[in-house]
């Protein structure tokens, strides 16, 4: 028989710490929150807590870690597939150096349109290849703020270039450090 009150108690006790733990693997807090909620839903559906004894703490953290790693594997496959598709497109429609330079300039022009702080964060992390923590210390803000700003910048740029395959490819190249 499922113990609803016990699960609610565990959820209240472990939810926030597990979300913070998941954030170490995932870059977005909303993804971490969703993942931890999914873990608790699965625990409830499978009645898994009946099999867990005194090692509950370890069990929950291991389950969240494994879920994060599984999610990262899926995201990596999707990103690789997107990059492969963009490379195929470029190979089908080769550009001369002037066209490449124009697209790179177009991407950099959109980066310059980002809000000043977001632009600074994007340039530091993506273009200068600096670590989140170092940028956070320098800018006197949290690492999570850095991650959130970078995520918003990438979302804005992806939205801007959603109908321009070549500009999107240049953005992918810049973000994966193929181009600067």
KETOR-82288 format. One record per residue: residue number from 1; chain; y, z, x of N, C-alpha, C, O, CB in turn. Coordinates in Angstrom, 1 decimal. Last residue first. Glycine has a CB too. Layout:
# residues N
pos, unit, n_py, n_pz, n_px, ca_py, ca_pz, ca_px, c_py, c_pz, c_px, o_py, o_pz, o_px, cb_py, cb_pz, cb_px
NUM, A, Y, Z, X, Y, Z, X, Y, Z, X, Y, Z, X, Y, Z, X
...
//
This chain:
# residues 180
pos, unit, n_py, n_pz, n_px, ca_py, ca_pz, ca_px, c_py, c_pz, c_px, o_py, o_pz, o_px, cb_py, cb_pz, cb_px
180, A, 31.7, -34.0, 35.1, 32.8, -33.0, 35.0, 33.9, -33.4, 34.2, 34.9, -32.7, 34.1, 33.2, -32.5, 36.4
179, A, 28.3, -34.5, 34.2, 29.6, -35.0, 34.5, 30.6, -33.8, 34.5, 30.2, -32.7, 34.0, 30.1, -36.1, 33.6
178, A, 26.2, -32.8, 33.9, 25.9, -34.0, 34.6, 27.2, -34.6, 35.0, 27.3, -35.2, 36.1, 25.1, -35.0, 33.6
177, A, 26.3, -30.3, 32.6, 26.8, -30.4, 34.0, 26.3, -31.7, 34.7, 26.1, -31.6, 35.9, 26.3, -29.2, 34.7
176, A, 26.1, -30.2, 30.0, 24.8, -30.0, 30.7, 25.1, -30.2, 32.2, 24.1, -30.3, 33.0, 23.7, -31.0, 30.2
175, A, 28.7, -30.8, 29.2, 28.1, -29.4, 29.0, 26.9, -29.2, 29.7, 26.6, -28.0, 30.0, 27.9, -29.3, 27.5
174, A, 28.9, -33.5, 30.0, 29.8, -32.5, 30.6, 29.2, -31.1, 30.4, 29.2, -30.3, 31.3, 31.2, -32.5, 29.9
173, A, 26.9, -34.6, 28.4, 26.8, -34.7, 29.8, 27.7, -33.7, 30.5, 27.3, -33.1, 31.5, 27.3, -36.1, 30.3
172, A, 27.9, -34.0, 25.8, 26.6, -33.5, 26.3, 26.5, -33.5, 27.8, 26.0, -32.6, 28.4, 25.5, -34.3, 25.6
171, A, 30.3, -35.6, 26.0, 30.3, -34.1, 25.8, 29.0, -33.5, 26.2, 29.1, -32.4, 26.9, 30.7, -33.8, 24.3
170, A, 29.1, -38.1, 26.2, 29.9, -37.6, 27.3, 30.1, -36.1, 27.2, 30.0, -35.4, 28.2, 31.3, -38.3, 27.3
169, A, 27.9, -38.2, 23.6, 27.1, -38.3, 24.8, 27.9, -37.8, 26.0, 27.3, -37.0, 26.8, 26.6, -39.7, 25.1
168, A, 30.2, -38.2, 22.0, 29.2, -37.1, 21.9, 28.3, -37.1, 23.2, 28.0, -36.0, 23.7, 28.3, -37.2, 20.7
167, A, 31.2, -40.7, 22.8, 32.0, -39.5, 23.1, 31.1, -38.2, 23.0, 31.2, -37.3, 23.8, 33.2, -39.3, 22.1
166, A, 29.2, -42.3, 21.7, 29.4, -42.3, 23.1, 30.2, -41.1, 23.6, 30.0, -40.5, 24.6, 30.2, -43.6, 23.5
165, A, 29.2, -41.7, 18.9, 28.0, -41.5, 19.7, 28.3, -41.4, 21.2, 27.8, -40.5, 21.9, 27.0, -42.5, 19.5
164, A, 31.2, -40.5, 16.7, 31.4, -41.3, 18.0, 30.3, -41.0, 19.0, 30.4, -40.0, 19.7, 32.8, -41.0, 18.6
163, A, 31.0, -38.8, 14.7, 30.8, -40.2, 14.4, 31.0, -41.1, 15.6, 31.1, -42.3, 15.4, 31.8, -40.6, 13.3
162, A, 31.4, -36.3, 15.9, 30.2, -36.5, 15.2, 29.9, -38.0, 14.8, 28.8, -38.4, 14.7, 30.2, -35.7, 13.9
161, A, 33.5, -35.3, 17.4, 32.8, -36.5, 17.9, 31.6, -36.8, 17.1, 30.8, -37.6, 17.6, 32.4, -36.3, 19.3
160, A, 34.4, -33.0, 16.0, 35.3, -34.1, 16.3, 34.6, -35.4, 16.7, 35.1, -36.5, 16.3, 36.2, -33.7, 17.5
159, A, 32.1, -31.5, 16.0, 32.6, -32.0, 14.8, 33.5, -33.2, 15.0, 33.5, -34.2, 14.3, 33.3, -30.9, 14.0
158, A, 31.9, -30.9, 18.8, 30.8, -31.7, 18.1, 31.3, -32.3, 16.8, 31.0, -33.4, 16.5, 29.6, -30.8, 17.9
157, A, 34.3, -29.4, 19.0, 34.1, -30.7, 19.7, 33.0, -31.5, 19.1, 33.2, -32.7, 19.0, 33.8, -30.4, 21.2
156, A, 33.7, -27.2, 17.4, 34.8, -28.0, 17.1, 34.7, -29.4, 17.8, 35.0, -30.4, 17.1, 36.1, -27.3, 17.6
155, A, 31.4, -26.2, 18.7, 31.3, -26.6, 17.3, 32.5, -27.6, 16.9, 32.3, -28.6, 16.3, 31.3, -25.4, 16.3
154, A, 32.5, -25.5, 21.1, 31.5, -26.5, 21.1, 31.3, -27.1, 19.7, 31.1, -28.3, 19.5, 30.2, -26.0, 21.6
153, A, 34.3, -23.5, 20.3, 34.8, -24.7, 21.0, 33.8, -25.8, 20.9, 34.2, -27.0, 20.6, 35.1, -24.4, 22.4
152, A, 32.5, -21.6, 19.3, 33.5, -22.2, 18.4, 34.0, -23.5, 19.0, 34.3, -24.5, 18.3, 34.6, -21.3, 18.0
151, A, 31.2, -20.9, 21.6, 30.4, -21.5, 20.5, 31.4, -22.2, 19.5, 31.0, -23.3, 19.1, 29.6, -20.4, 19.7
150, A, 33.3, -19.8, 23.0, 32.6, -21.0, 23.5, 31.8, -21.7, 22.4, 31.9, -22.9, 22.3, 31.7, -20.6, 24.7
149, A, 33.8, -17.5, 21.4, 34.8, -18.6, 21.6, 34.2, -19.9, 22.1, 34.6, -21.0, 21.7, 35.9, -18.1, 22.6
148, A, 31.4, -16.2, 21.6, 31.8, -16.6, 20.3, 32.9, -17.7, 20.5, 32.8, -18.7, 19.8, 32.4, -15.5, 19.5
147, A, 31.3, -15.6, 24.4, 30.2, -16.4, 23.8, 30.7, -17.0, 22.4, 30.4, -18.1, 22.1, 29.0, -15.6, 23.6
146, A, 33.6, -14.0, 24.6, 33.5, -15.2, 25.4, 32.5, -16.1, 24.7, 32.7, -17.3, 24.5, 33.1, -14.9, 26.8
145, A, 32.9, -11.9, 22.9, 34.0, -12.7, 22.6, 34.0, -14.0, 23.3, 34.4, -15.1, 22.8, 35.3, -11.9, 22.9
144, A, 30.7, -10.9, 24.4, 30.5, -11.4, 23.1, 31.6, -12.3, 22.6, 31.4, -13.3, 22.0, 30.1, -10.3, 22.1
143, A, 32.1, -9.8, 26.6, 31.2, -11.0, 26.8, 30.9, -11.6, 25.5, 30.8, -12.9, 25.4, 29.9, -10.5, 27.5
142, A, 35.5, -8.9, 25.8, 34.1, -8.7, 25.8, 33.3, -10.0, 26.1, 33.8, -11.1, 25.8, 33.6, -8.0, 24.5
141, A, 38.3, -9.2, 28.1, 37.7, -9.2, 26.7, 36.2, -9.1, 26.9, 35.7, -9.1, 28.0, 38.1, -10.6, 26.0
140, A, 39.8, -9.7, 30.4, 39.8, -8.4, 29.8, 39.4, -8.5, 28.3, 40.1, -7.9, 27.4, 41.2, -7.8, 29.9
139, A, 39.5, -12.0, 31.9, 40.3, -12.1, 30.7, 40.5, -10.8, 30.0, 41.2, -10.7, 29.0, 39.8, -13.2, 29.8
138, A, 37.7, -10.9, 33.9, 39.0, -11.5, 34.3, 40.0, -11.6, 33.1, 41.2, -11.3, 33.2, 38.8, -12.9, 34.9
137, A, 35.5, -10.2, 32.3, 36.3, -9.2, 33.1, 37.6, -9.7, 33.5, 38.6, -9.0, 33.3, 35.5, -8.8, 34.4
136, A, 34.8, -12.7, 31.3, 35.2, -11.6, 30.4, 36.0, -10.6, 31.1, 37.0, -10.1, 30.6, 33.9, -11.0, 29.8
135, A, 34.1, -14.1, 33.6, 35.2, -14.6, 32.8, 35.7, -13.4, 31.9, 36.9, -13.3, 31.7, 34.8, -15.8, 32.0
134, A, 31.8, -12.6, 34.3, 33.0, -12.7, 35.2, 34.2, -13.1, 34.5, 35.3, -12.6, 34.7, 32.7, -13.7, 36.3
133, A, 30.1, -12.9, 32.1, 30.6, -11.6, 32.5, 31.8, -11.7, 33.4, 32.8, -10.9, 33.1, 29.5, -10.8, 33.2
132, A, 29.6, -15.7, 32.2, 30.2, -15.1, 31.0, 30.9, -13.8, 31.4, 32.0, -13.5, 31.1, 29.2, -14.9, 29.9
131, A, 30.2, -17.4, 35.3, 29.4, -16.5, 34.4, 30.2, -15.9, 33.3, 31.4, -15.6, 33.5, 28.7, -15.5, 35.3
130, A, 31.3, -20.8, 35.7, 31.4, -19.4, 35.9, 30.5, -18.6, 34.9, 30.2, -19.1, 33.9, 32.9, -18.9, 35.9
129, A, 31.7, -23.6, 35.8, 30.3, -23.0, 35.9, 30.4, -21.5, 36.2, 29.5, -21.1, 37.0, 29.5, -23.8, 36.9
128, A, 33.9, -25.0, 35.2, 33.9, -24.3, 36.5, 32.6, -23.6, 36.8, 32.3, -23.1, 37.8, 35.0, -23.3, 36.5
127, A, 33.2, -26.1, 32.7, 33.6, -27.0, 33.8, 33.5, -26.3, 35.2, 33.2, -26.9, 36.2, 35.0, -27.4, 33.5
126, A, 32.1, -23.9, 31.2, 31.5, -25.2, 31.2, 31.9, -26.0, 32.5, 31.0, -26.5, 33.2, 31.8, -26.0, 30.0
125, A, 33.7, -21.6, 31.7, 32.2, -21.5, 31.6, 31.6, -22.9, 31.8, 30.6, -23.0, 32.6, 31.8, -21.0, 30.2
124, A, 36.4, -22.5, 32.0, 35.8, -21.5, 33.0, 34.2, -21.6, 32.9, 33.6, -21.6, 34.0, 36.2, -20.1, 32.7
123, A, 36.7, -24.1, 29.8, 36.9, -24.7, 31.1, 36.2, -23.8, 32.2, 35.5, -24.3, 33.1, 38.3, -24.8, 31.5
122, A, 36.3, -22.3, 27.7, 35.5, -23.5, 27.8, 35.6, -24.0, 29.2, 34.5, -24.3, 29.8, 36.0, -24.6, 26.8
121, A, 38.4, -20.4, 28.2, 37.0, -20.0, 28.2, 36.1, -21.2, 28.4, 35.2, -21.1, 29.2, 36.7, -19.2, 26.9
120, A, 40.7, -22.1, 27.9, 40.5, -21.4, 29.1, 39.0, -21.0, 29.3, 38.4, -21.1, 30.4, 41.4, -20.1, 29.3
119, A, 40.3, -22.8, 25.2, 40.3, -23.8, 26.2, 40.0, -23.2, 27.6, 39.3, -23.7, 28.4, 41.7, -24.5, 26.2
118, A, 40.7, -20.3, 24.0, 39.4, -21.0, 23.8, 39.2, -22.1, 24.9, 38.2, -22.2, 25.5, 39.2, -21.6, 22.4
117, A, 43.4, -19.9, 24.6, 42.3, -19.0, 25.1, 40.9, -19.6, 25.1, 40.1, -19.5, 26.0, 42.4, -17.7, 24.3
116, A, 44.6, -22.2, 23.3, 44.7, -21.9, 24.7, 43.6, -21.0, 25.3, 43.0, -21.4, 26.3, 46.1, -21.3, 25.0
115, A, 42.6, -24.3, 21.1, 43.5, -23.2, 21.3, 43.5, -22.7, 22.8, 42.5, -22.8, 23.4, 43.2, -22.0, 20.4
114, A, 42.2, -27.7, 22.2, 41.6, -26.4, 21.7, 42.7, -25.3, 21.9, 43.6, -25.5, 22.7, 40.3, -26.1, 22.6
113, A, 43.1, -30.0, 23.4, 43.7, -29.6, 22.0, 43.2, -28.3, 21.5, 43.7, -27.8, 20.5, 43.3, -30.7, 21.1
112, A, 41.7, -30.3, 25.7, 43.1, -29.9, 25.8, 43.7, -29.5, 24.5, 44.7, -28.7, 24.4, 43.9, -31.0, 26.5
111, A, 39.4, -31.4, 24.6, 39.3, -30.1, 25.2, 40.7, -29.5, 25.3, 40.9, -28.3, 25.0, 38.6, -30.1, 26.6
110, A, 40.4, -33.9, 24.0, 40.1, -33.0, 22.9, 39.9, -31.6, 23.4, 40.3, -30.7, 22.7, 38.7, -33.5, 22.2
109, A, 40.7, -34.9, 26.6, 41.9, -34.8, 25.7, 41.6, -33.9, 24.5, 42.5, -33.1, 24.1, 42.3, -36.2, 25.2
108, A, 38.0, -35.0, 27.4, 39.0, -34.0, 28.1, 40.2, -33.9, 27.2, 40.8, -32.8, 27.2, 39.3, -34.5, 29.5
107, A, 37.1, -37.1, 25.8, 36.6, -35.7, 25.7, 37.5, -34.7, 26.2, 37.8, -33.6, 25.6, 35.2, -35.7, 26.4
106, A, 38.7, -39.2, 26.8, 38.8, -38.8, 25.4, 38.2, -37.4, 25.2, 38.8, -36.6, 24.4, 38.0, -39.8, 24.5
105, A, 37.8, -39.3, 29.4, 39.2, -38.9, 29.2, 39.4, -38.5, 27.7, 40.1, -37.5, 27.4, 40.2, -40.1, 29.5
104, A, 35.3, -40.3, 28.9, 35.4, -39.0, 29.6, 36.8, -38.5, 29.3, 37.0, -37.3, 29.1, 35.2, -39.1, 31.1
103, A, 36.0, -42.8, 27.8, 35.3, -41.8, 27.0, 35.4, -40.4, 27.6, 35.6, -39.4, 26.9, 33.8, -42.2, 26.9
102, A, 37.2, -44.0, 30.0, 38.0, -43.8, 28.8, 37.3, -42.7, 27.9, 38.0, -41.9, 27.3, 38.1, -45.1, 28.0
101, A, 35.2, -44.1, 31.9, 36.3, -43.3, 32.2, 37.1, -43.0, 30.9, 37.7, -41.9, 30.8, 37.2, -43.9, 33.2
100, A, 33.5, -45.9, 30.6, 33.0, -44.6, 30.9, 34.2, -43.6, 31.1, 34.3, -42.6, 30.5, 32.1, -44.5, 32.1
99, A, 35.2, -48.2, 30.7, 34.8, -47.6, 29.4, 34.3, -46.2, 29.6, 34.6, -45.3, 28.8, 33.7, -48.5, 28.7
98, A, 35.4, -48.6, 33.5, 36.6, -48.3, 32.7, 36.3, -47.7, 31.3, 36.9, -46.7, 30.9, 37.4, -49.6, 32.5
97, A, 32.7, -49.2, 34.2, 33.3, -47.9, 34.6, 34.6, -47.6, 33.9, 34.8, -46.4, 33.6, 33.7, -48.1, 36.1
96, A, 31.0, -50.4, 31.2, 31.5, -50.5, 32.5, 32.2, -49.2, 32.9, 32.4, -48.3, 32.1, 32.4, -51.8, 32.6
95, A, 27.9, -49.4, 29.5, 29.4, -49.5, 29.6, 29.8, -49.7, 31.0, 29.1, -49.4, 32.0, 30.0, -48.2, 29.1
94, A, 25.0, -50.6, 27.7, 25.7, -50.1, 28.9, 27.2, -50.3, 28.9, 27.7, -51.3, 28.3, 25.1, -50.9, 30.1
93, A, 23.3, -49.9, 25.3, 24.6, -50.4, 25.3, 25.4, -49.9, 26.5, 26.2, -49.0, 26.5, 25.4, -49.9, 24.0
92, A, 20.8, -48.8, 25.8, 20.8, -50.0, 25.0, 22.2, -50.6, 25.0, 22.3, -51.9, 24.9, 20.5, -49.6, 23.6
91, A, 21.5, -46.5, 27.3, 20.7, -47.6, 28.0, 20.7, -48.9, 27.2, 20.7, -50.0, 27.8, 19.3, -47.1, 28.2
90, A, 22.7, -45.1, 25.3, 23.5, -45.6, 26.4, 22.8, -46.7, 27.2, 23.4, -47.7, 27.6, 23.8, -44.4, 27.4
89, A, 20.5, -44.5, 23.7, 21.7, -45.3, 23.1, 22.5, -45.9, 24.3, 22.9, -47.0, 24.2, 22.5, -44.4, 22.2
88, A, 19.0, -42.9, 25.4, 18.5, -44.2, 24.9, 19.6, -45.1, 24.4, 19.6, -46.3, 24.6, 17.4, -44.0, 23.8
87, A, 20.7, -40.8, 25.6, 20.4, -41.6, 26.8, 19.9, -42.9, 26.4, 20.3, -43.9, 26.9, 19.5, -40.8, 27.7
86, A, 20.5, -39.8, 22.9, 21.8, -40.3, 23.4, 21.6, -41.1, 24.7, 22.3, -42.1, 24.8, 22.7, -39.1, 23.8
85, A, 17.8, -39.0, 22.9, 18.3, -40.0, 21.9, 19.7, -40.6, 22.4, 19.9, -41.8, 22.3, 18.5, -39.5, 20.5
84, A, 17.9, -37.0, 24.8, 17.0, -38.2, 25.0, 17.5, -39.3, 24.1, 17.6, -40.5, 24.6, 15.6, -37.9, 24.7
83, A, 19.5, -35.1, 23.5, 20.0, -35.7, 24.8, 19.2, -37.0, 25.1, 19.8, -38.0, 25.5, 19.8, -34.8, 26.0
82, A, 17.9, -34.5, 21.3, 19.2, -35.0, 21.1, 19.7, -35.7, 22.4, 20.3, -36.9, 22.3, 20.2, -33.9, 20.7
81, A, 15.7, -33.4, 22.7, 15.5, -34.6, 21.9, 16.9, -35.2, 21.6, 16.9, -36.5, 21.7, 14.8, -34.2, 20.6
80, A, 16.9, -31.2, 23.9, 16.4, -32.2, 24.7, 16.2, -33.5, 24.0, 16.4, -34.6, 24.5, 15.0, -31.7, 25.4
79, A, 17.5, -29.7, 21.6, 18.6, -30.2, 22.4, 18.1, -31.3, 23.4, 18.8, -32.3, 23.6, 19.1, -29.0, 23.3
78, A, 14.9, -29.2, 20.6, 15.9, -30.0, 19.8, 17.0, -30.6, 20.7, 17.4, -31.7, 20.5, 16.5, -29.1, 18.7
77, A, 13.9, -27.7, 22.7, 13.2, -29.0, 22.3, 14.2, -29.8, 21.5, 14.3, -31.0, 21.8, 12.0, -28.7, 21.5
76, A, 15.6, -25.5, 22.6, 15.6, -26.3, 23.8, 15.0, -27.7, 23.5, 15.4, -28.7, 24.0, 14.8, -25.6, 24.9
75, A, 14.9, -24.4, 20.0, 16.3, -25.0, 20.3, 16.3, -25.9, 21.5, 17.0, -26.9, 21.5, 17.3, -23.8, 20.5
74, A, 12.3, -23.7, 20.6, 12.5, -24.7, 19.5, 13.9, -25.3, 19.8, 14.1, -26.5, 19.7, 12.5, -24.0, 18.1
73, A, 12.7, -21.7, 22.5, 11.8, -22.9, 22.8, 12.1, -24.0, 21.8, 12.3, -25.2, 22.2, 10.3, -22.5, 22.8
72, A, 14.2, -19.9, 21.1, 14.8, -20.6, 22.2, 14.0, -21.8, 22.6, 14.6, -22.9, 23.0, 15.0, -19.7, 23.4
71, A, 12.3, -18.9, 19.3, 13.5, -19.7, 18.8, 14.2, -20.5, 19.9, 14.6, -21.6, 19.7, 14.5, -18.7, 18.2
70, A, 10.6, -17.6, 21.0, 10.1, -18.8, 20.2, 11.3, -19.6, 19.7, 11.2, -20.8, 19.7, 9.3, -18.3, 19.0
69, A, 12.3, -15.6, 22.0, 11.8, -16.6, 22.9, 11.2, -17.9, 22.2, 11.4, -19.0, 22.6, 10.7, -16.0, 23.8
68, A, 12.7, -14.2, 19.6, 13.8, -14.8, 20.3, 13.3, -15.9, 21.2, 13.9, -17.0, 21.2, 14.6, -13.8, 21.1
67, A, 10.1, -13.3, 19.1, 10.8, -14.2, 18.1, 12.0, -14.9, 18.7, 12.2, -16.1, 18.5, 11.2, -13.4, 16.9
66, A, 9.8, -11.7, 21.3, 8.9, -12.8, 21.1, 9.5, -13.8, 20.1, 9.4, -15.0, 20.3, 7.5, -12.4, 20.7
65, A, 11.7, -9.7, 20.7, 11.8, -10.5, 22.0, 11.0, -11.8, 21.8, 11.4, -12.9, 22.2, 11.3, -9.7, 23.2
64, A, 10.7, -8.6, 18.3, 12.0, -9.3, 18.4, 12.1, -10.2, 19.6, 12.6, -11.3, 19.5, 13.2, -8.2, 18.3
63, A, 8.3, -7.6, 19.3, 8.3, -8.6, 18.2, 9.6, -9.3, 18.2, 9.6, -10.5, 18.1, 8.0, -7.9, 16.8
62, A, 9.2, -5.7, 21.1, 8.4, -6.8, 21.6, 8.3, -7.9, 20.5, 8.4, -9.1, 20.9, 6.9, -6.3, 21.9
61, A, 10.6, -4.0, 19.4, 11.3, -4.7, 20.5, 10.5, -5.9, 21.0, 11.1, -6.9, 21.3, 11.7, -3.7, 21.6
60, A, 8.5, -3.0, 17.8, 9.6, -3.7, 17.2, 10.4, -4.5, 18.3, 10.7, -5.7, 18.0, 10.6, -2.7, 16.6
59, A, 6.7, -1.9, 19.7, 6.2, -2.9, 18.8, 7.4, -3.7, 18.3, 7.4, -5.0, 18.3, 5.4, -2.3, 17.7
58, A, 8.2, 0.2, 20.8, 7.8, -0.9, 21.7, 7.4, -2.1, 20.8, 7.7, -3.3, 21.2, 6.6, -0.5, 22.6
57, A, 8.4, 1.8, 18.5, 9.6, 1.3, 19.2, 9.3, 0.1, 20.0, 10.0, -0.9, 20.0, 10.2, 2.5, 20.1
56, A, 5.7, 2.4, 17.9, 6.6, 1.6, 16.9, 7.8, 1.0, 17.7, 8.1, -0.2, 17.5, 7.0, 2.5, 15.8
55, A, 3.5, 3.7, 18.9, 4.2, 2.7, 19.7, 5.2, 1.8, 18.9, 5.4, 0.7, 19.2, 3.3, 1.9, 20.5
54, A, 2.0, 5.2, 17.2, 3.1, 5.8, 17.9, 3.9, 4.9, 18.7, 5.0, 5.3, 19.2, 2.5, 6.9, 18.8
53, A, 0.9, 2.4, 15.5, 0.9, 3.9, 15.5, 2.1, 4.4, 16.2, 3.2, 4.1, 15.8, -0.4, 4.4, 16.2
52, A, 0.4, -0.2, 13.2, 1.2, 0.3, 14.3, 1.2, 1.8, 14.3, 1.4, 2.4, 13.3, 2.7, -0.2, 14.3
51, A, -0.8, -1.1, 11.0, -1.6, -1.2, 12.2, -0.8, -0.6, 13.4, -1.4, -0.5, 14.5, -1.9, -2.6, 12.4
50, A, 1.1, -0.8, 9.0, -0.1, 0.0, 8.8, -0.9, 0.0, 10.1, -1.6, 1.0, 10.4, -1.0, -0.6, 7.7
49, A, 3.0, -2.8, 9.5, 3.3, -1.4, 10.0, 2.1, -0.5, 9.8, 2.0, 0.6, 10.5, 4.4, -0.8, 9.2
48, A, 2.4, -5.2, 8.3, 2.0, -4.9, 9.7, 2.2, -3.5, 10.2, 1.5, -3.1, 11.1, 2.8, -5.8, 10.6
47, A, 2.5, -6.5, 5.9, 2.1, -5.1, 5.9, 1.6, -4.6, 7.3, 0.7, -3.8, 7.5, 0.9, -4.8, 4.9
46, A, 3.5, -8.9, 5.8, 2.2, -8.8, 6.4, 1.6, -7.4, 6.3, 0.5, -7.1, 6.6, 2.2, -9.3, 7.8
45, A, 6.0, -8.4, 4.6, 5.0, -9.4, 4.0, 3.6, -9.2, 4.5, 2.6, -9.2, 3.7, 5.5, -10.8, 4.2
44, A, 7.2, -6.6, 6.4, 6.9, -6.2, 5.0, 5.9, -7.1, 4.4, 4.9, -6.6, 3.7, 8.2, -6.3, 4.2
43, A, 7.3, -8.2, 8.7, 6.6, -6.9, 8.7, 6.2, -6.5, 7.3, 5.1, -6.0, 7.1, 7.5, -5.8, 9.4
42, A, 8.9, -10.3, 7.8, 7.5, -10.5, 8.1, 6.7, -9.2, 8.2, 5.5, -9.2, 7.8, 7.4, -11.3, 9.5
41, A, 11.3, -8.8, 7.5, 10.7, -9.5, 6.3, 9.2, -9.7, 6.6, 8.3, -9.5, 5.7, 11.4, -10.8, 5.9
40, A, 11.8, -8.1, 10.1, 11.5, -7.1, 9.1, 10.9, -7.7, 7.9, 10.0, -7.0, 7.3, 12.8, -6.4, 8.8
39, A, 12.2, -10.7, 11.2, 11.1, -9.9, 11.7, 10.8, -8.8, 10.7, 9.6, -8.5, 10.5, 11.6, -9.3, 13.1
38, A, 14.5, -11.5, 9.7, 13.2, -12.3, 9.5, 12.0, -11.4, 10.0, 11.0, -11.4, 9.4, 13.2, -13.6, 10.3
37, A, 16.4, -9.8, 10.8, 16.0, -9.7, 9.4, 14.7, -10.4, 9.1, 13.8, -9.8, 8.4, 17.1, -10.3, 8.5
36, A, 16.4, -10.8, 13.4, 15.9, -9.4, 13.2, 15.6, -9.2, 11.7, 14.6, -8.6, 11.4, 17.0, -8.4, 13.6
35, A, 17.5, -13.4, 12.8, 16.2, -13.2, 13.5, 15.6, -11.8, 13.2, 14.4, -11.7, 12.9, 16.3, -13.5, 15.0
34, A, 20.0, -12.8, 11.8, 19.0, -13.5, 11.0, 17.6, -13.3, 11.5, 16.7, -13.1, 10.8, 19.3, -15.0, 10.9
33, A, 21.2, -11.6, 14.1, 21.0, -10.8, 12.8, 20.0, -11.5, 11.9, 19.1, -10.8, 11.4, 22.4, -10.8, 12.1
32, A, 21.1, -13.8, 15.9, 20.4, -12.5, 16.2, 20.2, -11.7, 14.9, 19.1, -11.2, 14.7, 21.2, -11.7, 17.2
31, A, 22.9, -15.5, 14.6, 21.5, -15.9, 14.8, 20.6, -14.7, 15.1, 19.5, -14.6, 14.6, 21.4, -16.9, 16.0
30, A, 25.2, -14.0, 14.7, 24.6, -14.3, 13.4, 23.2, -14.8, 13.5, 22.4, -14.5, 12.6, 25.5, -15.4, 12.7
29, A, 25.7, -13.9, 17.4, 25.3, -12.7, 16.8, 24.7, -13.0, 15.4, 23.8, -12.3, 14.9, 26.5, -11.7, 16.6
28, A, 24.5, -16.3, 19.8, 25.3, -16.0, 18.6, 24.8, -14.8, 17.8, 23.6, -14.6, 17.6, 25.3, -17.2, 17.7
27, A, 22.7, -16.6, 21.8, 24.2, -16.6, 22.1, 25.0, -16.2, 20.9, 26.2, -15.8, 21.1, 24.6, -17.9, 22.7
26, A, 19.8, -14.7, 22.5, 20.5, -15.7, 21.7, 22.0, -15.6, 21.9, 22.5, -14.4, 22.2, 20.2, -15.6, 20.2
25, A, 19.3, -12.6, 24.3, 18.5, -13.8, 24.4, 19.3, -15.0, 23.7, 19.3, -16.1, 24.2, 17.1, -13.7, 23.7
24, A, 20.9, -10.6, 23.6, 20.7, -10.8, 25.1, 20.0, -12.2, 25.3, 20.1, -12.8, 26.3, 19.9, -9.7, 25.7
23, A, 20.7, -10.4, 20.9, 21.9, -11.1, 21.4, 21.8, -11.3, 22.9, 22.4, -12.2, 23.5, 23.1, -10.3, 21.2
22, A, 18.5, -8.7, 20.6, 18.3, -10.1, 20.4, 19.5, -10.9, 20.9, 19.3, -12.1, 21.4, 18.1, -10.4, 18.9
21, A, 19.9, -6.3, 21.1, 18.8, -6.7, 22.0, 18.6, -8.2, 21.8, 18.5, -8.9, 22.9, 17.5, -5.9, 21.7
20, A, 21.5, -6.2, 18.8, 22.1, -6.2, 20.1, 21.1, -6.7, 21.2, 21.4, -7.4, 22.1, 22.6, -4.8, 20.5
19, A, 19.4, -6.0, 16.9, 20.4, -7.2, 16.9, 21.0, -7.3, 18.3, 21.1, -8.4, 18.8, 21.4, -7.0, 15.8
18, A, 18.3, -3.6, 17.5, 17.5, -4.8, 17.7, 18.4, -6.0, 17.7, 18.1, -7.0, 18.4, 16.4, -4.9, 16.5
17, A, 20.4, -1.8, 16.9, 19.9, -1.9, 18.3, 19.1, -3.2, 18.5, 19.2, -3.8, 19.6, 19.1, -0.7, 18.6
16, A, 20.6, -2.5, 14.0, 21.7, -2.7, 15.0, 21.2, -2.8, 16.4, 21.6, -3.8, 17.1, 22.8, -1.6, 14.8
15, A, 17.9, -1.7, 13.0, 18.5, -3.0, 12.8, 19.6, -3.3, 13.9, 19.5, -4.3, 14.6, 19.1, -3.1, 11.5
14, A, 16.8, 0.9, 13.2, 16.6, -0.1, 14.3, 17.3, -1.4, 14.2, 17.4, -2.1, 15.2, 15.1, -0.4, 14.4
13, A, 17.5, 2.4, 10.9, 17.5, 3.0, 12.3, 17.5, 2.0, 13.4, 18.2, 2.1, 14.4, 16.2, 3.9, 12.4
12, A, 17.2, 0.7, 8.7, 18.5, 1.3, 9.0, 18.6, 1.9, 10.4, 19.6, 1.8, 11.1, 18.8, 2.5, 8.0
11, A, 14.5, 0.0, 9.1, 15.5, -1.0, 9.1, 16.9, -0.4, 9.5, 17.6, -0.9, 10.4, 15.6, -1.8, 7.8
10, A, 13.3, 2.5, 8.7, 13.1, 1.8, 10.0, 14.2, 0.8, 10.1, 14.8, 0.6, 11.2, 11.7, 1.2, 10.1
9, A, 14.0, 2.9, 6.0, 14.4, 3.8, 7.0, 14.4, 3.2, 8.4, 15.3, 3.4, 9.2, 13.5, 5.1, 6.9
8, A, 12.6, 0.7, 4.8, 14.1, 0.8, 4.7, 14.7, 1.8, 5.8, 15.7, 1.5, 6.4, 14.5, 1.3, 3.3
7, A, 10.0, 1.5, 5.4, 10.5, 0.3, 6.0, 12.1, 0.3, 5.9, 12.7, -0.1, 6.9, 10.0, -0.9, 5.3
6, A, 9.9, 3.8, 3.8, 9.6, 3.9, 5.3, 10.2, 2.7, 6.0, 10.8, 2.8, 7.0, 8.2, 4.0, 5.6
5, A, 10.2, 2.8, 1.3, 11.2, 3.7, 1.8, 11.1, 3.8, 3.3, 12.1, 3.9, 4.0, 11.0, 5.1, 1.2
4, A, 7.9, 1.1, 1.0, 9.2, 0.6, 1.0, 10.3, 1.5, 1.6, 11.1, 1.0, 2.4, 9.6, 0.3, -0.5
3, A, 4.9, 0.8, 2.2, 5.8, 1.9, 2.1, 7.3, 1.4, 2.2, 7.8, 1.3, 3.3, 5.5, 3.0, 3.2
2, A, 2.2, -0.8, 0.5, 3.4, -0.9, 1.3, 4.4, 0.3, 1.1, 4.5, 0.7, -0.1, 4.2, -2.2, 1.0
1, A, -1.2, 0.0, 0.8, 0.0, 0.0, 0.0, 1.3, 0.0, 0.9, 1.3, 0.7, 1.9, 0.0, 1.2, -1.0
//
